[in-house]
Amino acid sequence: MAEDSRVLDARYYMPAFSRTMKIVRGAGSRVWDDRGREYIDCVAGIAVCSTGHCHPKVVEAICGQAKELIHCSNLYYIPNQAELAEKLVGITGLSKAFFSNSGAEANDGAMKLARVRTGRKKFAAFAHGFHGRTCGSLAVTHKPAIREPFEPLSTPCTFVDYGDLDGLAAVVDKDTAGVFVEPIQGEAGVIIPPDEFLRGVREICDDAGALMIVDEVQTGMGRTGKWFAFQHSGVTPDIVTIAKGLASGFPIGALVAREGLEFKKSEHGSTFAGGPLACATALATIGVIEEILPDVAWKGERFMKGLAAHNPRGRGLMIGMSVGDRCPEVQQTCAENAVLVNCAADGNLRLIPPLVITDEEIDTAVGVINAALG
């Protein structure tokens, strides 16, 4: 990274991140740093760049809309907004959408919607789950290191072990507004629950009259081989939250809710959410994913087969491996050999590449990762 960038960052930017590399260009599943070195990107902005970097159809949508209208207040009907809502309702099978600027905001909105429609105040969520860093979403995010410094948080939440249906049934009652659940825990390291888990969560919520809120911020938009990971289970949530892969890197989030579950006038709002530029980008992204979605499952299988010696777990192009204390070393070795991977929690190596990654790129990445793991 150029020395002036390091100096400026150290002087003017709050030191909330650990980083050593500056990425300056991307195309497809590849990125380049400021020294001109090329990498296969198996991080994709943390599952964000679903269509790859700078996909031509996405770039065209951004440039075209930017020439027409960049921002328009939600005091007016917004170009592309209703069209994107229609698309998300269609692919989720739910009823109505509301937009935000991020996954954390989408989860905040889901909490508000659950509270206002049920009249209840508390939530249940799962150990090692991650739902965001705002004071609202942090209340249902388990990791003590990022939650406890900001307590007390205003929303009461009880955490139970991921996959433990008996434990969940014991804490969900008539005062529970909703249960937050990831169909696959991403930040925890790609932790996949038993097949019956989401069905059990659905039953427990129904018995107590609580809302089932499925956080698809990382798992959604084709990442697991279906539009949403909950669709592998056959259940229908009350609310789904979406963000990362929705617009190929342009900031946008959304919540989509079932029939009869919606905000009324003035109950929620946002200045920037659902703007014309974000929605145009998301519509273009969905169009690309529609074309490539049938390929995601077998691309994931190719990765898993190549890494079989290390007991990978995954679904589609969301793959994790338990590496332990060696994870940072493995991540660094892979980067030195032109493949970017990511260490998630608890020593888990995470692979979440663009959905457009090619067979050749998968095979190259597999070779580098296997060599780094030894």
N, C-alpha and C positions, 0 to 999 in steps of 0.2 A: 504494500500500500504506500502511496506517495507520502513523504514525510510531512508535507503541509496538512494532509488530511488527518494524520495521527495527532499532530500538534493542535489543530483546530478542534478536533473531537475531545481531546483531553482538556482543553481550556473551556469549551463552551457547551459540551453536551454532558448531561448527567450520566454517570458511569453505571447504568443499569444492565449493560450487556457485556459479555466476554467475547471478544472477536479479534482476529488477527488479519483477515483477508478482506480485500475490497473487490466486489464483483461489479463490473462496469458494462457488461454486454451479455445478452442471452439469445439463443435461437433454438427452438425445439427443446430437446433434452440436454442441451449443452450451454455452459456459461464460460465466460472469460474473465480473468482478474485483470487488475490494472498493470500487470507485468506482461500481459499477453498470453498467459498460460490458459489452456483449455481444459475443461473438466466435464465429465458426465455427471449430471446433477440428479442424485437420488434423494434430494431433500425437497426440491420444488417449492422453496419458500415456506416450508413446513406444510405440505399438502395443499398449497395454494395454486400453483401454476399448473392447473389441471390440463390445459390444452398446450402445455409447453410454454416456453418464453417467446413472447412477441409473435404469436400465431398470426399469419396474414389476415385472416378473417376477423380476428379480434382487433388488430391494429386498424383495419379499415373501418370497423364500427366506431372505434374511439375517435379517429380523425374525422369521420363523416359527421358524427354527432357534435364534436367540438366546434365544427364550423357553423352549426345551426344554433345550438343553445347548450351552454355548460351547466348553468344552474337556474332553477326556477323554484320559488317557494312552494311548499305544500298548501299555501293559500289558494293555489290554482291546480287544475288538472295537469299532470306532468307527462310529457312525451315518454313513451316506452314503459311507464310504470304499471298501468293496468294490463298491458300485454305480458309483462314479466310475471305479474301476479297470476294471470291465467295459466301461464306455462308451469309455474310451481304448483299450483293447485292440481293441474293435470298429472304431473309426475309424482306427486305425493299421494294423490287420492283423497286429499282433505278438502277444505271448503274456501277459506279466505287467508290472505297473506298480509303481513305488515313488514315494512323494511326498516333496516337499521344500518349502521356503519361498520359493524363488526360482529363477531360471534358472541363476545361478552355482552354487547348491547342487545343482541337477539335474546340471549338468556335472561337478561334483566327484564326485557319486555315480557317474556314468558312467565316470569315470576309475578309481574304486575297483573298479567291477564289471569293467571291462576288465582291470585288473591281476590281480585275484584269480582270474578264470576262465582267463586265458591264461597266467598265470605270467610274463608279460613286463612290462617296466618303462617303456619309452619310447613316445612318441607322435609323430605328424606332424600338422601343421596348416598353415594357409595365411596368406600375407602379407595384412595388412589385416583379418584375421578377428578377431571379438570373441566371447569365450565367458564373460566375467565377470571380477570383480575380487577374488575370494578368492585366497588364495595357491595353491590348487589350480587353479582355472580360469584364473588369470592366467598360469600356465605355458604354456597353449595359446593365449593371446591375444597377437596379434602386436605391436600398436602399442608401439614402444619407449618412448614418453613415459610410458605408464602401467604398463609391465612392468619396465623396467630399474631404476627406483629401488628395487624390492623384491627384486632378485636378491641372492644366489643362491636360486633356487626349486628345490624338491626333485625335481620331475618333469622329466626330460630331454625336450625337444621340438625337432624340426627343422621349420623353416618353408620352404615352397616357394611360388612364385607361384600365385595363384588361377587355376585353369583349366589349369595346366601338368601334364598327365598324365605326360609323360616325366620331369619333375623329381620328381614324387611317386614314380614307380616306382623311381627311383634311390635313394630314401632309406628306403622301406618294406622291411623285411627280417624275418627270423625273430625278431628281438628287439623288434619293434614290436607293442605291445599294441593300439593303435587309431589311426585317422585321424579327426580332428575336422574336420567340414566344414559350412558353412552352404550350403544350396541357393541362396540369394541372400544376398549380404553386405549386412546392414542398416546397421550403424554405419559401414561404409565408404562409404555413400551410395547404396544400392540398386544393387549391382553384380551383373549377371546373367551367369552363365557360359554357354558353348556348350551346346547341347542334349545332347550326348553326354558331358558332363563327369561327371555323377553315375554314369552307367553305367561310365565308365572307372575311377572311384574304386572302385566295387564290384568290378570285375575285379581291380584291383591288390590290394585287401584279400584277396580270395579266394585269389589266387596266393600271398600271403605268410602266410596264416592270421591276419591282423590283423582287428580288428573295425571296421566302418564305423559311426561315430557321427555322426548327423546332428543338428545343432543347429537346432531349429525354434522356438527361444524367441521370435524375432520374426516368423518366416514362418508359424508354425503357427496353428491354430484359425480357418481360413477366410480368412486374410489375402490369399492369392494366388488365391482362387477355388476351391481345393480345400481339404479339411481340412488337408493338409500339402503343402508345396511339393515334397517328394520324390515325391509321387504324380503330378506332371506327367511324371516321367522313366521311370516303370515299374519302378524298382529297389526293393528292399526292404532297408532298413538292418538292422544288428544291434541298434542302440540308437537311439532318438529321444529328445531332450530337449525339454521344453515348459515354458512359463511364461506370459509376458506376457498374452496374450489369453485365458487359460484360465478366469479367474474375474472378468472385468470390472473388475479393479482390486483385488480381494481378494488378498492375497499367497499364492501357491501355485505350486509347480513340480512337475514330474514327469519321471521317465524311464520309458520303456516299452521292453522288450527282447524279442527273439525267443525261441522255444521252446528250452528248455535253458540259457538264460542268465539267471541269477537270483542274488540274494543268499541265502546260507544263514543259519541262525539266528545272530544276534549279529554278523554281518559288517557291518551298517550299521544306523543308527537315527537318530531325531530326536524331541525332545520335542514340538514343535509341528506337525510335518509331517503332513498328511493329517487334520487335525482336523475335527470335525463341521461347524463353521461354514464353513471353507474349501471343504470338499467339497460342501456344500449349494449354495454360491454357484457353484461350478464346474458342477454338474449343471444348475442353472437357466440358466447361460450357454450351455452346450452346447445346451439345448433351444431357446433363442432363435436361436443360430447355425444350427441345423438348418432353421429356417424361412427365414432370409435368405440362406443360402449360395448358392442359385442366382442371386442378383442381383449378387454381388460382381464377377464378371468383367465384366459390361456397365457397371457403375458405374466400374470402372477404365478401360474403353475410353472412356467419356464424358470422364473426366479427361484421358486421353492425347490424345484428339482435340482438346479445347479448348486444350491446351498444345503442340500439334504444332509450332508455330513455334520452340520451344526444345528440340527433340529429346529429349523425355522417354523414359525407359526404365522399364519396370515390368511387373508381373504382378498382376492384380487391384488391390486398393487398397494397393499398395506401389509408390510411384513416386518416381523420383529424376531430378534434372536437374543437369548440371554448370554451375555459376554462377561459380566461381572466387572471387577475393578479394572480390567484391561480395556474397557470401552473407549475412554479418551485416547488411549494409545492406538487402538485400531482405527478410530476415526481419523487421527492424524496420519497414520500410515496410508490409509486409503486416499486422503487428500494429496499426499506426496506422490501418489501414483495415479492422479488425475481422476479420482472418483470421489464425489462428495456424499457422505452418509451422515447420520445424526445419532448422537447418544441421547436417548430419552431417559426416563427415571430408572433407578435401581439397576444400573449396568445393562440396560437393554439397548441393543443396536436397532435403529429404526430405518426402514427403507420406504419412502413415500414419493416415488419419482413421478414425473409428468405422465399422464395417461397415454401420451403419444410416443413414449420410449420405444425404440426399435429392438428387434431380436438381436441385432449385432451389438447394440449398446447394452442390452441385458447381459449378453454373454461376456462382454468385456468387463462390466461391473462385477459380475459373479467371479470372474478370475481374479480381479484385484482384491475383492473381499475375502475370498478363500485364502489367498496368499497372506493377507494381513492377519487372518485368524490363525494361520499356521496348521 
